[in-house]
Amino acid sequence: MRHLQDKVENFCEKHNLSKSVEARFLDVVSELGELAKEILLNSNYGKKTIENSERLEEEIGDTIFSLIALSNSVDIDMEVALDKVLKKYESRSNNGSIGSVQT
């Protein structure tokens, strides 16, 4: 994932897209909202199976970009973060539940 983080960092530097951490976080939330809207529309509010579309791909791309930019702004290596969470989920699955809510 480091190459993706470098790619986004270089793009942001080239296009002077520096933002505060807070603004980056708001971008992530905004893009997730747009992705949710596209999924709802694409699935007719859950009445049909979601199909791949140009718009869905674009919204996922926007969300990924925003999340990578946020990670870069707080100097978090996304691969390291992912590896840590996979270990956490592995531990949870050994206890019978991989979800975030523990009973």
Phi and psi in degrees as GROMACS dihedral restraints (atoms count N, CA, C in turn):
[ dihedral_restraints ]
;  ai    aj    ak    al  type     phi  dphi    fc
    3     4     5     6     1   -56.3    20    10
    4     5     6     7     1   -38.2    20    10
    6     7     8     9     1   -65.2    20    10
    7     8     9    10     1   -32.9    20    10
    9    10    11    12     1   -69.4    20    10
   10    11    12    13     1   -41.0    20    10
   12    13    14    15     1   -64.2    20    10
   13    14    15    16     1   -40.5    20    10
   15    16    17    18     1   -64.9    20    10
   16    17    18    19     1   -39.9    20    10
   18    19    20    21     1   -61.4    20    10
   19    20    21    22     1   -45.6    20    10
   21    22    23    24     1   -67.7    20    10
   22    23    24    25     1   -41.8    20    10
   24    25    26    27     1   -60.5    20    10
   25    26    27    28     1   -46.0    20    10
   27    28    29    30     1   -62.9    20    10
   28    29    30    31     1   -40.7    20    10
   30    31    32    33     1   -62.8    20    10
   31    32    33    34     1   -46.2    20    10
   33    34    35    36     1   -63.0    20    10
   34    35    36    37     1   -40.7    20    10
   36    37    38    39     1   -65.4    20    10
   37    38    39    40     1   -44.5    20    10
   39    40    41    42     1   -61.4    20    10
   40    41    42    43     1   -36.8    20    10
   42    43    44    45     1  -104.7    20    10
   43    44    45    46     1    13.9    20    10
   45    46    47    48     1    51.4    20    10
   46    47    48    49     1    52.8    20    10
   48    49    50    51     1  -105.6    20    10
   49    50    51    52     1    44.6    20    10
   51    52    53    54     1   -78.3    20    10
   52    53    54    55     1   138.6    20    10
   54    55    56    57     1  -144.1    20    10
   55    56    57    58     1   161.6    20    10
   57    58    59    60     1   -71.1    20    10
   58    59    60    61     1   162.8    20    10
   60    61    62    63     1   -58.2    20    10
   61    62    63    64     1   -42.1    20    10
   63    64    65    66     1   -61.8    20    10
   64    65    66    67     1   -42.5    20    10
   66    67    68    69     1   -66.2    20    10
   67    68    69    70     1   -38.8    20    10
   69    70    71    72     1   -62.1    20    10
   70    71    72    73     1   -42.5    20    10
   72    73    74    75     1   -62.9    20    10
   73    74    75    76     1   -43.6    20    10
   75    76    77    78     1   -62.6    20    10
   76    77    78    79     1   -34.9    20    10
   78    79    80    81     1   -61.6    20    10
   79    80    81    82     1   -42.9    20    10
   81    82    83    84     1   -60.1    20    10
   82    83    84    85     1   -48.6    20    10
   84    85    86    87     1   -62.2    20    10
   85    86    87    88     1   -43.7    20    10
   87    88    89    90     1   -61.0    20    10
   88    89    90    91     1   -45.6    20    10
   90    91    92    93     1   -66.7    20    10
   91    92    93    94     1   -36.4    20    10
   93    94    95    96     1   -62.2    20    10
   94    95    96    97     1   -39.0    20    10
   96    97    98    99     1   -62.8    20    10
   97    98    99   100     1   -43.2    20    10
   99   100   101   102     1   -65.6    20    10
  100   101   102   103     1   -37.3    20    10
  102   103   104   105     1   -65.1    20    10
  103   104   105   106     1   -43.4    20    10
  105   106   107   108     1   -60.3    20    10
  106   107   108   109     1   -43.8    20    10
  108   109   110   111     1   -60.5    20    10
  109   110   111   112     1   -44.0    20    10
  111   112   113   114     1   -64.0    20    10
  112   113   114   115     1   -39.9    20    10
  114   115   116   117     1   -64.5    20    10
  115   116   117   118     1   -42.6    20    10
  117   118   119   120     1   -61.8    20    10
  118   119   120   121     1   -45.4    20    10
  120   121   122   123     1   -66.7    20    10
  121   122   123   124     1   -44.5    20    10
  123   124   125   126     1   -62.4    20    10
  124   125   126   127     1   -34.0    20    10
  126   127   128   129     1   -96.5    20    10
  127   128   129   130     1     5.1    20    10
  129   130   131   132     1    52.5    20    10
  130   131   132   133     1    48.9    20    10
  132   133   134   135     1    57.2    20    10
  133   134   135   136     1    44.8    20    10
  135   136   137   138     1    85.2    20    10
  136   137   138   139     1     5.1    20    10
  138   139   140   141     1   -86.9    20    10
  139   140   141   142     1   -13.7    20    10
  141   142   143   144     1  -143.3    20    10
  142   143   144   145     1   162.6    20    10
  144   145   146   147     1   -68.2    20    10
  145   146   147   148     1   137.0    20    10
  147   148   149   150     1   -69.1    20    10
  148   149   150   151     1   135.8    20    10
  150   151   152   153     1  -113.6    20    10
  151   152   153   154     1   147.7    20    10
  153   154   155   156     1   -60.8    20    10
  154   155   156   157     1   137.4    20    10
  156   157   158   159     1  -148.6    20    10
  157   158   159   160     1   162.4    20    10
  159   160   161   162     1   -59.4    20    10
  160   161   162   163     1   -41.5    20    10
  162   163   164   165     1   -67.6    20    10
  163   164   165   166     1   -42.5    20    10
  165   166   167   168     1   -62.4    20    10
  166   167   168   169     1   -43.8    20    10
  168   169   170   171     1   -60.7    20    10
  169   170   171   172     1   -41.8    20    10
  171   172   173   174     1   -64.3    20    10
  172   173   174   175     1   -42.9    20    10
  174   175   176   177     1   -67.3    20    10
  175   176   177   178     1   -37.7    20    10
  177   178   179   180     1   -65.0    20    10
  178   179   180   181     1   -41.9    20    10
  180   181   182   183     1   -61.2    20    10
  181   182   183   184     1   -43.1    20    10
  183   184   185   186     1   -60.5    20    10
  184   185   186   187     1   -41.7    20    10
  186   187   188   189     1   -66.0    20    10
  187   188   189   190     1   -43.7    20    10
  189   190   191   192     1   -61.9    20    10
  190   191   192   193     1   -46.9    20    10
  192   193   194   195     1   -56.1    20    10
  193   194   195   196     1   -47.6    20    10
  195   196   197   198     1   -63.7    20    10
  196   197   198   199     1   -41.0    20    10
  198   199   200   201     1   -67.9    20    10
  199   200   201   202     1   -40.0    20    10
  201   202   203   204     1   -65.1    20    10
  202   203   204   205     1   -44.1    20    10
  204   205   206   207     1   -61.8    20    10
  205   206   207   208     1   -39.2    20    10
  207   208   209   210     1   -63.3    20    10
  208   209   210   211     1   -46.7    20    10
  210   211   212   213     1   -58.7    20    10
  211   212   213   214     1   -43.3    20    10
  213   214   215   216     1   -62.8    20    10
  214   215   216   217     1   -37.7    20    10
  216   217   218   219     1   -69.4    20    10
  217   218   219   220     1   -20.5    20    10
  219   220   221   222     1  -112.1    20    10
  220   221   222   223     1    13.7    20    10
  222   223   224   225     1    55.8    20    10
  223   224   225   226     1    47.7    20    10
  225   226   227   228     1  -107.2    20    10
  226   227   228   229     1   125.9    20    10
  228   229   230   231     1   -76.5    20    10
  229   230   231   232     1   113.9    20    10
  231   232   233   234     1   -63.9    20    10
  232   233   234   235     1   -32.0    20    10
  234   235   236   237     1   -68.1    20    10
  235   236   237   238     1   -41.1    20    10
  237   238   239   240     1   -62.9    20    10
  238   239   240   241     1   -44.9    20    10
  240   241   242   243     1   -61.5    20    10
  241   242   243   244     1   -42.2    20    10
  243   244   245   246     1   -64.9    20    10
  244   245   246   247     1   -43.9    20    10
  246   247   248   249     1   -59.3    20    10
  247   248   249   250     1   -41.0    20    10
  249   250   251   252     1   -63.2    20    10
  250   251   252   253     1   -44.3    20    10
  252   253   254   255     1   -70.7    20    10
  253   254   255   256     1   -32.7    20    10
  255   256   257   258     1   -65.0    20    10
  256   257   258   259     1   -39.0    20    10
  258   259   260   261     1   -63.4    20    10
  259   260   261   262     1   -40.6    20    10
  261   262   263   264     1   -62.2    20    10
  262   263   264   265     1   -46.0    20    10
  264   265   266   267     1   -67.1    20    10
  265   266   267   268     1   -34.7    20    10
  267   268   269   270     1   -61.7    20    10
  268   269   270   271     1   -45.0    20    10
  270   271   272   273     1   -61.5    20    10
  271   272   273   274     1   -42.9    20    10
  273   274   275   276     1   -63.9    20    10
  274   275   276   277     1   -40.0    20    10
  276   277   278   279     1   -66.2    20    10
  277   278   279   280     1   -30.2    20    10
  279   280   281   282     1   -69.1    20    10
  280   281   282   283     1   -20.3    20    10
  282   283   284   285     1   -98.2    20    10
  283   284   285   286     1     7.5    20    10
  285   286   287   288     1    98.9    20    10
  286   287   288   289     1    -4.5    20    10
  288   289   290   291     1  -149.2    20    10
  289   290   291   292     1   126.1    20    10
  291   292   293   294     1   -95.8    20    10
  292   293   294   295     1    -9.4    20    10
  294   295   296   297     1   -66.0    20    10
  295   296   297   298     1   168.2    20    10
  297   298   299   300     1   -73.5    20    10
  298   299   300   301     1   -26.6    20    10
  300   301   302   303     1   -91.8    20    10
  301   302   303   304     1   121.7    20    10
  303   304   305   306     1   -96.9    20    10
  304   305   306   307     1   136.9    20    10
